[in-house]
Structure formats: structure tokens, C-alpha cells
Amino acid sequence: MGTQVEILTMEGKPNGMVDLPDDLFAAEVSEYALYRAVVTYEANQRQGTAKVKTRSEIARTSKKHHRQKGTGGARRGSNRSPLVRGGGVAFGPEPRSYYSKLPKALKRLAFRSALTLKGSDGQVRVVDDFDFEQPSTKSFKGVINACGLDGQKVLFITPENENVLVKSSRNIRQVSMTHVGSLGTYDVIAADVVLFTRQALDKLVEHHASEEA
């Protein structure tokens, strides 16, 4: 039996309890795994497009600027030299990829650690499944306020990608939204409160159980 969390309706009223399984929300916290997950995520956000011109790419004559000896100046072969203002850059940045990937075991450990930290701090909430006939920022904001989460950075998690809810939430600055299939460690850590729909929590538990099998 895991920790129990109250399920709230769209109006913020209690509607039963749900268990948060210990293997996800009461696991041993690994600070190292969390650190690696954050560093990997941030590295993967880097574009790696920084570029400068080397001397071979500078549009200047390759003729030798002055004679080799006797001038008292530096020995340089052309105006493309890094020694000259406007010349090429020596050992400058080139386009590259910063992409890296965590081992599966470390990735799972980091994810469980992040959920456990949120669960232990009372920052995991569950709301009944809901949807709107058409996108409505006002209605979505009303649900967030009814759950007592106004002013907090909320990560709202659905079982699938819900277009209507995505459009309803995207203009609320403090709310970010994802679905179970895209949920990652960094998303959980970055939020003040993690708000699951009932089906999203069930799907997360089911997905985790199938991975462990």
C-alpha cells in the first residue's frame, strides 16, 4: 500500500483517494542520478551552431603582407592570418552536437527520485479526468484555481496528447503540460506541483510496471 492522495474534482472538491505506489513515489532518492538527468537534458537543449571563419574561409588575398625579415614586425603569411585584425580565427568553435543519452537504469532511477521528492513534499496532486468541448483558457484556469494551485508552477499531466487541453493551457504562464509518454525527470523537477489526471496516473503506473516486467 503506497501513500494516498486525495482526488479532486474540477471544482476542487474531494472525490475519493488514490494510492501512489511506493516503487515510484517512495523510492530511494539518488542525487547523482538527478544531477546526471538535469545535465543531460540541458546539454541536449544546446544548439551547437556556433561558428567562426578560419583563415581558409576569409575573403582576402593570400599574398604575403611584407617580407619575412628586417621589418621588426611579426612574421605572417597573409592578411588572412589570425594575427591580423579581421583575419581568420585559430581554433574557433565549429558546429557540433552536444547530444548525450543516459543509461536506462540511471534514467529510471532519476525519474523515480524526482517523483519521490515531489511526493514526499506533498507536491503531487490528482484531479478527475476532464475535457472541454472547445479550448477555453478561462475554464482551465478555473480548474487550476479550484485545486488551490494559483500562483504555483504547475506541471499538468494527461494520459495522451489532448489538443483541446493543450490549447486551453498554453496561454497560462505558470502552467506547462505534457502527457505520460513524454514525461521526463527535468519536467518533474522544474515544477512546483505535479498535477496528474486520474487516468494519467493509472497509465504511468501501468507503464512503469510493464517496464519492470
Backbone as a chain_set.jsonl record, in Angstrom:
{"seq": "MGTQVEILTMEGKPNGMVDLPDDLFAAEVSEYALYRAVVTYEANQRQGTAKVKTRSEIARTSKKHHRQKGTGGARRGSNRSPLVRGGGVAFGPEPRSYYSKLPKALKRLAFRSALTLKGSDGQVRVVDDFDFEQPSTKSFKGVINACGLDGQKVLFITPENENVLVKSSRNIRQVSMTHVGSLGTYDVIAADVVLFTRQALDKLVEHHASEEA", "coords": {"N": [[0.856, -1.193, 0.0], [0.703, 2.115, -0.981], [1.457, 5.64, -0.474], [-1.378, 7.68, 0.094], [-3.333, 9.901, -1.892], [-5.526, 12.623, -2.174], [-8.231, 12.751, -4.46], [-9.317, 15.282, -6.584], [-12.177, 17.077, -7.774], [-13.157, 18.906, -10.779], [-14.096, 21.175, -9.665], [-12.658, 21.395, -7.416], [-13.374, 19.863, -5.248], [-13.255, 17.181, -2.83], [-13.002, 13.792, -3.981], [-12.717, 11.061, -3.253], [-9.894, 8.788, -2.742], [-6.555, 7.989, -3.879], [-3.967, 5.618, -4.439], [-0.466, 6.198, -4.296], [2.004, 4.453, -5.684], [4.692, 2.853, -3.93], [7.061, 2.137, -5.252], [7.38, 4.051, -7.168], [6.88, 6.54, -5.971], [7.994, 6.511, -3.482], [10.642, 5.845, -3.494], [14.198, 5.129, -3.189], [16.103, 8.012, -3.051], [18.289, 9.288, -5.431], [20.736, 11.532, -5.614], [22.82, 11.803, -7.369], [21.873, 10.585, -9.721], [19.786, 12.33, -10.346], [21.248, 14.663, -10.792], [22.761, 13.91, -13.064], [20.677, 13.533, -14.878], [19.597, 16.109, -15.157], [21.816, 17.572, -16.15], [22.229, 16.204, -18.56], [19.789, 16.696, -19.891], [19.878, 19.523, -20.17], [22.19, 19.803, -21.704], [21.338, 18.601, -24.038], [19.618, 20.484, -24.985], [21.161, 22.393, -26.119], [22.095, 24.169, -29.028], [24.431, 24.081, -30.539], [25.443, 25.486, -32.737], [27.364, 27.423, -33.019], [29.792, 29.22, -34.845], [32.79, 30.25, -36.433], [34.906, 31.912, -38.85], [37.672, 30.315, -40.306], [41.128, 30.847, -41.289], [41.233, 29.949, -43.88], [38.774, 30.506, -44.888], [38.4, 33.194, -45.088], [37.758, 36.071, -47.025], [40.121, 37.326, -48.396], [43.198, 38.432, -49.918], [45.782, 36.029, -50.515], [48.331, 36.787, -50.684], [51.642, 37.398, -49.51], [52.084, 39.622, -46.821], [54.237, 41.329, -46.086], [57.856, 41.433, -46.318], [59.809, 38.711, -45.009], [61.92, 39.148, -43.169], [63.55, 41.768, -41.288], [61.753, 43.873, -40.912], [60.921, 44.209, -38.344], [58.45, 43.571, -37.539], [55.75, 41.186, -36.866], [56.038, 37.854, -38.171], [54.136, 37.008, -40.775], [51.991, 35.259, -43.02], [49.881, 36.146, -44.676], [47.071, 38.423, -45.134], [45.028, 37.006, -44.148], [45.735, 35.854, -41.839], [45.486, 34.858, -38.392], [46.753, 36.71, -36.83], [46.175, 39.195, -37.747], [43.922, 41.936, -37.642], [40.614, 41.188, -38.351], [41.29, 38.927, -39.616], [41.351, 35.297, -40.034], [40.054, 33.059, -37.466], [41.834, 31.272, -35.062], [41.45, 27.952, -34.084], [38.708, 28.206, -33.47], [35.129, 27.953, -32.568], [33.184, 25.286, -33.982], [30.323, 23.969, -35.749], [28.587, 21.56, -33.821], [27.348, 18.622, -32.126], [25.811, 18.377, -28.973], [24.537, 16.289, -27.933], [23.648, 13.757, -25.656], [23.112, 10.61, -23.957], [21.357, 9.054, -21.354], [22.081, 6.042, -19.512], [19.635, 3.41, -19.378], [18.952, 2.36, -16.816], [19.896, 4.332, -15.074], [18.414, 6.48, -15.919], [15.794, 5.684, -15.233], [16.098, 5.538, -12.464], [16.612, 8.228, -11.836], [14.166, 9.353, -12.591], [12.324, 8.101, -10.839], [13.376, 9.089, -8.463], [12.879, 11.835, -8.703], [10.037, 11.908, -8.735], [9.585, 10.857, -6.201], [10.666, 12.834, -4.511], [8.883, 14.94, -5.008], [6.512, 13.747, -4.169], [7.025, 13.281, -1.438], [7.104, 15.835, -0.481], [4.536, 16.638, -0.641], [3.721, 17.556, -3.112], [2.455, 16.356, -5.183], [-0.473, 16.044, -6.935], [-3.846, 14.978, -7.7], [-6.377, 15.039, -10.123], [-9.77, 14.657, -11.153], [-10.533, 13.188, -14.365], [-11.036, 15.36, -17.099], [-12.445, 17.379, -19.73], [-12.863, 19.818, -22.354], [-15.385, 21.122, -24.553], [-14.493, 22.895, -26.417], [-11.443, 24.823, -26.822], [-10.568, 26.632, -23.89], [-9.2, 29.011, -22.102], [-9.978, 30.359, -19.811], [-11.668, 28.519, -18.515], [-9.877, 26.426, -18.0], [-8.038, 27.712, -16.355], [-9.75, 28.142, -14.24], [-10.03, 25.536, -13.209], [-7.431, 25.034, -12.287], [-7.233, 27.014, -10.303], [-9.303, 26.164, -8.625], [-8.218, 23.87, -7.614], [-6.466, 24.879, -5.853], [-4.016, 25.844, -6.723], [-3.187, 28.241, -7.729], [-0.85, 30.631, -8.834], [1.325, 28.995, -8.536], [3.948, 27.039, -10.047], [2.88, 24.825, -12.255], [2.883, 21.485, -13.355], [1.024, 19.892, -15.599], [-0.362, 16.786, -16.232], [-1.457, 14.551, -18.654], [-3.093, 11.519, -19.912], [-2.823, 11.053, -22.662], [-1.894, 12.97, -25.589], [-3.704, 15.745, -25.447], [-5.405, 17.779, -27.451], [-7.306, 19.876, -27.123], [-7.082, 20.543, -24.408], [-4.412, 21.245, -24.355], [-4.41, 23.573, -25.937], [-6.003, 25.086, -24.283], [-4.438, 25.538, -22.076], [-2.055, 26.734, -22.851], [-1.699, 29.493, -22.804], [-1.394, 30.177, -20.227], [0.897, 31.27, -18.086], [2.173, 30.075, -15.893], [1.682, 27.414, -16.11], [2.615, 24.313, -17.39], [2.325, 21.68, -19.782], [2.12, 18.186, -20.351], [2.163, 14.787, -21.622], [1.88, 11.354, -20.479], [3.603, 9.727, -21.992], [5.628, 11.471, -22.744], [6.697, 12.46, -20.465], [9.308, 13.542, -18.381], [12.264, 13.464, -16.247], [13.356, 16.058, -15.82], [11.154, 17.711, -16.318], [9.536, 17.134, -14.116], [11.145, 17.944, -11.933], [11.387, 20.681, -12.421], [8.938, 21.793, -11.841], [6.653, 23.273, -9.434], [4.422, 21.97, -8.488], [3.096, 18.805, -9.295], [0.537, 17.835, -11.271], [-1.593, 15.311, -11.817], [-3.987, 13.848, -14.06], [-6.586, 11.503, -13.259], [-6.604, 9.237, -14.968], [-4.116, 9.575, -16.166], [-2.325, 9.115, -14.08], [-2.906, 6.42, -13.544], [-2.096, 5.308, -15.98], [0.627, 5.921, -15.968], [1.538, 4.333, -13.812], [0.9, 1.807, -14.822], [2.507, 1.764, -17.128], [5.028, 1.909, -15.99], [5.057, -0.485, -14.559], [5.059, -2.333, -16.66], [7.533, -1.865, -17.782], [9.236, -2.753, -15.804], [8.703, -5.418, -15.785]], "CA": [[0.0, 0.0, 0.0], [1.502, 3.325, -1.072], [0.895, 6.868, 0.084], [-2.649, 8.035, -0.518], [-3.536, 11.301, -2.247], [-6.921, 12.942, -2.426], [-8.623, 13.088, -5.824], [-10.161, 16.471, -6.6], [-12.998, 17.303, -8.953], [-12.863, 20.162, -11.471], [-14.474, 22.283, -8.774], [-11.756, 21.387, -6.262], [-13.971, 19.148, -4.125], [-12.731, 15.818, -2.673], [-13.766, 12.742, -4.647], [-12.056, 9.797, -3.0], [-8.447, 8.737, -2.565], [-5.844, 7.104, -4.796], [-2.653, 5.232, -3.924], [0.76, 6.455, -5.041], [2.828, 3.268, -5.398], [5.978, 3.131, -3.299], [8.208, 1.984, -6.154], [7.514, 5.277, -7.942], [6.761, 7.763, -5.181], [8.685, 6.362, -2.199], [11.878, 5.133, -3.829], [15.424, 5.725, -2.665], [16.463, 9.175, -3.871], [19.692, 9.35, -5.864], [21.086, 12.879, -6.055], [23.696, 11.674, -8.53], [21.033, 10.318, -10.885], [19.089, 13.583, -10.652], [22.241, 15.565, -11.368], [23.064, 13.46, -14.423], [19.496, 13.745, -15.713], [19.484, 17.545, -15.434], [22.929, 17.954, -17.022], [21.974, 15.619, -19.883], [18.682, 17.433, -20.507], [20.314, 20.867, -20.558], [23.145, 19.654, -22.804], [20.591, 18.26, -25.247], [18.925, 21.691, -25.463], [22.119, 23.272, -26.781], [22.008, 24.077, -30.482], [25.735, 23.701, -31.089], [25.579, 26.082, -34.07], [28.38, 28.48, -33.013], [30.725, 29.04, -35.959], [33.59, 31.382, -36.885], [35.675, 31.592, -40.051], [39.103, 30.065, -40.194], [41.871, 31.65, -42.263], [40.967, 29.468, -45.242], [37.444, 30.955, -45.302], [38.383, 34.651, -45.151], [37.824, 36.573, -48.407], [41.227, 38.268, -48.559], [44.302, 37.903, -50.714], [46.728, 35.158, -49.817], [49.675, 37.321, -50.934], [52.383, 37.719, -48.29], [51.871, 41.024, -46.487], [55.529, 42.023, -46.166], [58.966, 40.494, -46.355], [59.947, 37.889, -43.814], [62.869, 39.671, -42.186], [64.031, 43.133, -41.38], [60.757, 44.926, -40.659], [60.662, 44.325, -36.909], [57.084, 43.152, -37.278], [55.513, 39.753, -36.781], [56.114, 37.105, -39.422], [52.82, 36.486, -41.134], [51.974, 34.875, -44.417], [48.893, 36.881, -45.471], [46.093, 39.174, -44.344], [44.061, 36.066, -43.575], [46.339, 35.322, -40.623], [44.851, 35.22, -37.115], [47.48, 37.83, -36.214], [45.696, 40.436, -38.331], [42.539, 42.287, -37.344], [39.757, 40.773, -39.449], [41.751, 37.665, -40.168], [40.661, 34.107, -39.559], [40.186, 32.71, -36.047], [42.516, 29.99, -34.843], [40.809, 27.02, -33.145], [37.397, 28.719, -33.07], [34.059, 26.949, -32.49], [32.598, 24.723, -35.193], [29.048, 23.288, -35.43], [28.743, 20.243, -33.213], [26.204, 18.146, -31.349], [26.063, 18.137, -27.554], [23.585, 15.256, -27.52], [24.117, 12.599, -24.892], [21.998, 9.751, -23.562], [21.555, 8.366, -20.077], [21.755, 4.613, -19.457], [18.235, 3.204, -18.989], [18.812, 2.166, -15.376], [20.111, 5.626, -14.429], [17.267, 7.309, -16.298], [14.659, 5.268, -14.395], [16.404, 5.917, -11.084], [16.421, 9.671, -11.733], [12.734, 9.628, -12.692], [11.713, 7.709, -9.561], [13.867, 10.012, -7.434], [12.17, 13.106, -8.863], [8.659, 11.712, -8.268], [9.618, 10.641, -4.755], [10.863, 14.131, -3.872], [7.63, 15.69, -5.098], [5.52, 13.083, -3.326], [7.339, 13.462, -0.019], [6.843, 17.241, -0.136], [3.117, 16.93, -0.852], [3.6, 18.328, -4.346], [1.784, 15.537, -6.194], [-1.919, 16.155, -6.817], [-4.602, 14.217, -8.696], [-7.679, 15.63, -10.42], [-10.613, 13.821, -12.017], [-10.386, 13.444, -15.793], [-11.98, 16.343, -17.618], [-12.148, 17.908, -21.058], [-13.763, 20.882, -22.774], [-15.85, 20.97, -25.927], [-13.609, 23.729, -27.225], [-10.408, 25.408, -25.961], [-11.006, 27.724, -23.017], [-8.189, 29.36, -21.099], [-10.685, 30.741, -18.59], [-12.138, 27.301, -17.844], [-8.713, 25.695, -17.495], [-7.54, 28.494, -15.217], [-10.677, 27.89, -13.14], [-9.7, 24.235, -12.614], [-6.174, 25.214, -11.543], [-7.543, 27.796, -9.092], [-10.149, 25.341, -7.752], [-7.335, 22.895, -6.97], [-5.618, 25.603, -4.919], [-2.662, 25.907, -7.285], [-2.967, 29.549, -8.346], [0.429, 31.254, -8.497], [2.389, 27.999, -8.484], [4.375, 26.492, -11.322], [2.181, 23.545, -12.301], [3.061, 20.556, -14.476], [-0.239, 19.175, -15.756], [-0.047, 15.567, -16.974], [-2.609, 13.829, -19.188], [-2.682, 10.196, -20.396], [-2.441, 11.196, -24.067], [-1.802, 14.358, -26.019], [-5.071, 16.265, -25.566], [-5.272, 19.048, -28.159], [-8.162, 20.922, -26.561], [-6.499, 20.972, -23.147], [-3.153, 21.931, -24.677], [-4.751, 24.933, -26.361], [-6.608, 25.784, -23.147], [-3.445, 25.828, -21.038], [-0.787, 27.28, -23.33], [-1.574, 30.92, -22.526], [-1.227, 30.373, -18.772], [2.365, 31.289, -17.989], [2.664, 29.224, -14.812], [1.276, 26.021, -16.34], [3.148, 23.567, -18.54], [1.507, 20.474, -19.943], [2.711, 17.081, -21.097], [1.434, 13.537, -21.414], [2.689, 10.333, -19.816], [4.642, 9.24, -22.89], [6.704, 12.46, -22.89], [7.077, 12.948, -19.141], [10.703, 13.284, -18.055], [12.759, 13.882, -14.931], [13.529, 17.513, -15.755], [9.819, 18.294, -16.221], [9.063, 16.969, -12.731], [11.968, 18.757, -11.048], [11.205, 22.107, -12.692], [7.611, 22.241, -11.411], [6.347, 23.362, -8.001], [3.409, 20.945, -8.221], [2.797, 17.892, -10.406], [-0.894, 17.561, -11.237], [-1.998, 14.221, -12.701], [-5.38, 13.416, -14.141], [-6.694, 10.143, -12.708], [-6.172, 8.271, -15.986], [-2.683, 9.747, -16.396], [-1.624, 8.424, -13.003], [-3.068, 4.98, -13.786], [-1.278, 4.923, -17.138], [2.026, 5.978, -15.542], [1.783, 3.147, -13.0], [0.848, 0.666, -15.739], [3.678, 1.833, -17.991], [6.195, 1.592, -15.153], [5.007, -1.919, -14.241], [5.431, -3.095, -17.859], [8.988, -1.698, -17.966], [9.924, -3.553, -14.79], [8.422, -6.83, -16.025]], "C": [[0.887, 1.236, 0.0], [0.844, 4.484, -0.345], [-0.391, 7.209, -0.651], [-2.741, 9.541, -0.746], [-4.999, 11.508, -2.582], [-7.143, 13.274, -3.904], [-9.58, 14.277, -5.761], [-10.994, 16.509, -7.867], [-12.551, 18.597, -9.633], [-13.162, 21.369, -10.598], [-13.621, 22.32, -7.514], [-12.298, 20.655, -5.054], [-13.409, 17.726, -4.041], [-13.633, 14.789, -3.346], [-13.037, 11.409, -4.497], [-10.548, 9.937, -2.873], [-7.847, 7.783, -3.602], [-4.462, 6.826, -4.204], [-1.539, 5.681, -4.874], [1.719, 5.311, -4.726], [4.221, 3.628, -4.896], [7.15, 3.045, -4.268], [8.409, 3.194, -7.05], [7.623, 6.524, -7.071], [7.381, 7.651, -3.786], [9.96, 5.555, -2.4], [13.067, 5.795, -3.14], [15.867, 6.84, -3.614], [17.958, 9.176, -4.16], [19.981, 10.756, -6.384], [21.979, 12.84, -7.287], [22.875, 11.456, -9.803], [20.275, 11.576, -11.312], [20.032, 14.576, -11.322], [22.539, 15.201, -12.821], [21.886, 13.723, -15.363], [19.356, 15.21, -16.108], [20.576, 17.998, -16.396], [22.703, 17.443, -18.442], [20.868, 16.372, -20.61], [19.157, 18.796, -21.018], [21.319, 20.811, -21.699], [22.404, 19.386, -24.117], [19.768, 19.43, -25.786], [19.858, 22.623, -26.222], [22.07, 23.07, -28.292], [23.328, 23.638, -31.1], [25.978, 24.274, -32.464], [26.623, 27.194, -34.121], [29.436, 28.198, -34.08], [31.478, 30.338, -36.221], [34.396, 30.937, -38.105], [37.142, 31.351, -39.714], [39.811, 30.857, -41.299], [41.599, 31.205, -43.703], [39.638, 29.967, -45.778], [37.342, 32.471, -45.431], [38.585, 35.117, -46.591], [38.867, 37.689, -48.505], [42.314, 37.615, -49.402], [45.206, 37.013, -49.863], [48.175, 35.617, -50.029], [50.361, 37.674, -49.612], [52.376, 39.228, -48.052], [53.145, 41.857, -46.6], [56.648, 40.989, -46.111], [59.171, 39.854, -44.98], [60.797, 38.57, -42.743], [63.104, 41.162, -42.368], [63.024, 44.216, -41.08], [60.534, 45.165, -39.17], [59.245, 43.908, -36.536], [56.955, 41.642, -37.195], [55.629, 39.109, -38.152], [54.725, 36.548, -39.728], [52.727, 36.303, -42.639], [51.008, 35.671, -45.263], [47.967, 37.646, -44.536], [44.979, 38.283, -43.792], [44.54, 35.523, -42.226], [45.559, 35.722, -39.37], [45.546, 36.385, -36.411], [46.944, 39.175, -36.672], [44.245, 40.679, -37.929], [41.663, 41.963, -38.554], [40.195, 39.492, -40.12], [40.966, 36.494, -39.607], [40.911, 33.852, -38.078], [40.85, 31.343, -35.934], [41.772, 29.177, -33.79], [39.474, 27.544, -32.609], [36.341, 27.63, -33.046], [33.551, 26.532, -33.868], [31.271, 24.062, -34.809], [29.291, 21.885, -34.896], [27.475, 19.883, -32.457], [26.631, 17.889, -29.916], [25.201, 16.99, -27.023], [24.278, 14.136, -26.74], [22.893, 11.839, -24.387], [22.329, 9.041, -22.26], [21.336, 6.865, -20.239], [20.335, 4.431, -18.913], [18.057, 3.106, -17.478], [18.949, 3.497, -14.634], [18.947, 6.568, -14.717], [16.05, 6.978, -15.436], [14.87, 5.677, -12.945], [16.179, 7.405, -10.867], [14.937, 10.027, -11.738], [12.02, 9.28, -11.391], [12.132, 8.651, -8.437], [13.112, 11.337, -7.489], [10.728, 12.992, -8.365], [8.598, 11.548, -6.758], [9.788, 11.955, -4.005], [9.582, 14.952, -3.892], [6.564, 15.079, -4.188], [5.757, 13.313, -1.853], [7.074, 14.887, 0.446], [5.377, 17.625, -0.323], [2.847, 17.713, -2.121], [3.061, 17.496, -5.513], [0.283, 15.607, -5.94], [-2.588, 15.35, -7.932], [-5.97, 14.869, -8.859], [-8.453, 14.656, -11.308], [-10.385, 14.178, -13.483], [-11.445, 14.438, -16.258], [-11.532, 16.772, -19.011], [-13.145, 19.024, -21.338], [-14.185, 20.633, -24.216], [-14.986, 21.765, -26.891], [-12.587, 24.388, -26.293], [-10.932, 26.594, -25.163], [-9.966, 27.954, -21.929], [-8.849, 29.67, -19.761], [-11.126, 29.509, -17.805], [-10.976, 26.519, -17.249], [-8.126, 26.402, -16.276], [-8.435, 28.281, -13.996], [-10.405, 26.575, -12.442], [-8.433, 24.35, -11.758], [-6.426, 25.963, -10.233], [-8.352, 26.969, -8.103], [-9.316, 24.309, -7.001], [-6.361, 23.566, -5.999], [-4.196, 25.792, -5.403], [-2.364, 27.236, -7.962], [-1.635, 30.137, -7.883], [1.591, 30.29, -8.397], [2.728, 27.496, -9.888], [3.882, 25.055, -11.409], [2.575, 22.758, -13.554], [1.808, 19.704, -14.54], [-0.013, 17.997, -16.694], [-1.324, 14.838, -17.361], [-2.154, 12.452, -19.69], [-2.199, 10.222, -21.837], [-2.32, 12.683, -24.373], [-3.204, 14.897, -26.309], [-5.027, 17.663, -26.181], [-6.083, 20.179, -27.537], [-7.572, 21.447, -25.251], [-5.168, 21.69, -23.362], [-3.428, 23.377, -25.061], [-5.34, 25.756, -25.214], [-5.561, 26.249, -22.143], [-2.253, 26.639, -21.52], [-0.61, 28.777, -23.094], [-1.473, 31.222, -21.039], [0.25, 30.196, -18.462], [2.901, 30.304, -16.969], [2.351, 27.744, -15.014], [1.988, 25.458, -17.566], [2.421, 22.23, -18.584], [2.261, 19.429, -20.752], [1.845, 15.846, -20.889], [2.414, 12.475, -20.928], [3.847, 9.871, -20.7], [5.819, 10.175, -23.036], [7.228, 12.957, -21.553], [8.516, 12.558, -18.818], [11.086, 13.832, -16.695], [12.83, 15.396, -14.814], [12.177, 18.213, -15.613], [9.327, 18.278, -14.776], [9.82, 17.893, -11.79], [11.645, 20.242, -11.189], [9.885, 22.661, -12.16], [7.525, 22.37, -9.888], [5.399, 22.23, -7.613], [3.195, 20.112, -9.482], [1.341, 17.472, -10.277], [-1.25, 16.51, -12.288], [-3.512, 14.216, -12.863], [-5.411, 11.971, -13.636], [-6.194, 9.103, -13.717], [-4.669, 8.364, -16.245], [-1.876, 9.02, -15.325], [-1.713, 6.914, -13.201], [-2.167, 4.504, -14.927], [0.208, 4.934, -16.78], [2.397, 4.734, -14.745], [1.825, 1.894, -13.869], [2.101, 0.612, -16.61], [4.944, 1.438, -17.211], [6.239, 0.1, -14.844], [5.438, -2.766, -15.45], [6.93, -2.998, -18.129], [9.766, -2.592, -17.018], [9.756, -5.053, -15.03], [9.495, -7.489, -16.901]], "O": [[1.731, 1.394, 0.882], [-0.186, 4.327, 0.31], [-0.484, 7.048, -1.867], [-2.298, 10.344, 0.076], [-5.63, 10.655, -3.206], [-6.347, 13.985, -4.519], [-10.534, 14.277, -4.982], [-10.564, 16.027, -8.915], [-11.676, 19.3, -9.128], [-12.571, 22.437, -10.758], [-13.827, 23.167, -6.644], [-11.764, 20.793, -3.954], [-13.117, 17.123, -5.074], [-14.859, 14.889, -3.294], [-12.774, 10.717, -5.481], [-9.999, 11.039, -2.892], [-8.525, 6.9, -4.128], [-3.866, 7.686, -3.555], [-1.657, 5.559, -6.093], [2.202, 5.215, -3.598], [4.844, 4.577, -5.37], [8.124, 3.786, -4.134], [9.48, 3.36, -7.633], [8.366, 7.451, -7.392], [7.303, 8.592, -2.996], [10.31, 4.699, -1.587], [12.948, 6.885, -2.58], [15.988, 6.634, -4.821], [18.782, 9.077, -3.251], [19.527, 11.129, -7.466], [21.913, 13.723, -8.143], [23.148, 12.066, -10.837], [20.143, 11.849, -12.505], [19.667, 15.244, -12.29], [22.568, 16.066, -13.696], [22.087, 14.095, -16.519], [19.036, 15.52, -17.256], [20.3, 18.725, -17.351], [22.954, 18.159, -19.412], [20.986, 16.658, -21.802], [18.873, 19.175, -22.154], [21.307, 21.677, -22.573], [22.796, 19.883, -25.173], [19.276, 19.377, -26.913], [19.399, 23.544, -26.896], [22.009, 21.939, -28.775], [23.335, 22.898, -32.084], [26.641, 23.642, -33.287], [26.766, 27.85, -35.153], [29.917, 27.071, -34.204], [30.876, 31.411, -36.232], [34.548, 29.742, -38.36], [37.755, 32.087, -38.941], [39.156, 31.466, -42.145], [41.722, 32.0, -44.635], [39.38, 29.873, -46.978], [36.301, 32.983, -45.842], [39.47, 34.626, -47.292], [38.52, 38.857, -48.677], [42.339, 36.396, -49.572], [45.367, 37.223, -48.661], [49.119, 34.943, -49.619], [49.719, 38.195, -48.7], [52.629, 40.012, -48.967], [53.127, 42.96, -47.146], [56.399, 39.806, -45.881], [58.761, 40.387, -43.949], [60.443, 38.572, -41.564], [62.89, 41.729, -43.44], [63.399, 45.386, -40.998], [60.016, 46.21, -38.779], [58.883, 43.894, -35.359], [57.918, 40.909, -37.422], [55.351, 39.741, -39.172], [54.216, 35.701, -38.994], [53.292, 37.068, -43.421], [51.26, 35.869, -46.452], [48.062, 37.535, -43.314], [44.101, 38.746, -43.064], [43.802, 34.804, -41.553], [45.025, 36.83, -39.309], [44.982, 36.979, -35.492], [47.23, 40.196, -36.047], [43.44, 39.749, -37.88], [41.946, 42.419, -39.662], [39.565, 39.024, -41.068], [40.04, 36.667, -38.814], [41.869, 34.37, -37.505], [40.476, 30.391, -36.618], [41.497, 29.686, -32.704], [39.15, 27.35, -31.437], [36.611, 26.501, -33.456], [33.5, 27.339, -34.797], [31.107, 23.637, -33.666], [30.09, 21.124, -35.442], [26.634, 20.741, -32.185], [27.665, 17.271, -29.662], [25.142, 16.753, -25.816], [25.341, 13.647, -27.122], [21.779, 12.363, -24.391], [23.422, 8.503, -22.082], [20.485, 6.454, -21.028], [19.887, 5.216, -18.078], [17.13, 3.691, -16.918], [18.213, 3.763, -13.684], [18.547, 7.356, -13.861], [15.355, 7.878, -14.964], [13.933, 6.113, -12.275], [15.625, 7.811, -9.845], [14.499, 10.896, -10.984], [11.208, 10.06, -10.895], [11.33, 8.972, -7.561], [12.748, 11.896, -6.455], [10.246, 13.875, -7.655], [7.674, 12.039, -6.11], [9.137, 12.177, -2.984], [9.235, 15.589, -2.897], [5.813, 15.794, -3.524], [4.81, 13.518, -1.093], [6.846, 15.123, 1.632], [5.013, 18.793, -0.182], [1.863, 18.448, -2.207], [3.192, 17.878, -6.676], [-0.181, 15.269, -4.851], [-1.982, 15.075, -8.968], [-6.635, 15.206, -7.88], [-7.868, 13.928, -12.11], [-10.082, 15.326, -13.809], [-12.606, 14.36, -15.855], [-10.389, 16.551, -19.41], [-14.152, 19.157, -20.642], [-13.456, 20.022, -24.998], [-14.773, 21.36, -28.034], [-12.839, 24.502, -25.093], [-11.645, 27.448, -25.689], [-9.867, 27.192, -20.967], [-8.342, 29.29, -18.706], [-10.98, 29.456, -16.584], [-11.069, 26.008, -16.133], [-7.764, 25.762, -15.29], [-7.954, 28.243, -12.863], [-10.529, 26.486, -11.221], [-8.376, 23.827, -10.645], [-5.899, 25.591, -9.185], [-8.132, 27.049, -6.895], [-9.662, 23.917, -5.886], [-5.526, 22.894, -5.393], [-3.27, 25.889, -4.598], [-1.384, 27.345, -8.697], [-1.33, 30.142, -6.691], [2.729, 30.713, -8.194], [1.894, 27.53, -10.793], [4.398, 24.171, -10.725], [2.596, 23.295, -14.662], [1.553, 18.891, -13.651], [0.466, 18.172, -17.814], [-2.167, 14.543, -16.514], [-0.957, 12.235, -19.876], [-1.271, 9.497, -22.196], [-2.604, 13.535, -23.532], [-3.814, 14.533, -27.314], [-4.653, 18.624, -25.509], [-5.605, 21.309, -27.436], [-7.564, 22.655, -25.011], [-4.838, 22.63, -22.639], [-2.767, 24.295, -24.575], [-5.193, 26.977, -25.182], [-5.767, 27.237, -21.438], [-1.508, 27.18, -20.704], [0.509, 29.284, -23.173], [-1.467, 32.385, -20.635], [0.786, 29.093, -18.566], [3.983, 29.749, -17.162], [2.716, 26.913, -14.182], [1.962, 26.056, -18.643], [1.965, 21.717, -17.562], [2.953, 19.753, -21.718], [0.913, 15.855, -20.085], [3.628, 12.675, -20.963], [4.952, 9.647, -20.206], [6.907, 9.739, -23.413], [8.124, 13.801, -21.521], [8.902, 11.398, -18.959], [10.325, 14.571, -16.071], [12.404, 15.956, -13.804], [12.06, 19.194, -14.878], [8.78, 19.261, -14.277], [9.215, 18.553, -10.944], [11.629, 20.976, -10.201], [9.731, 23.876, -12.041], [8.226, 21.676, -9.152], [5.545, 21.612, -6.558], [3.124, 20.644, -10.589], [0.954, 16.834, -9.299], [-1.214, 16.778, -13.488], [-4.241, 14.539, -11.926], [-4.379, 11.301, -13.593], [-5.447, 8.195, -13.355], [-4.021, 7.352, -16.513], [-0.865, 8.385, -15.625], [-0.718, 6.206, -13.046], [-1.556, 3.438, -14.849], [0.964, 4.071, -17.226], [3.452, 4.143, -14.974], [2.678, 1.027, -13.679], [2.684, -0.454, -16.806], [5.808, 0.726, -17.722], [7.306, -0.513, -14.859], [6.101, -3.79, -15.287], [7.531, -3.94, -18.646], [10.819, -3.124, -17.37], [10.552, -5.861, -14.55], [9.405, -8.681, -17.197]]}, "num_chains": 1, "name": "protein.A"}
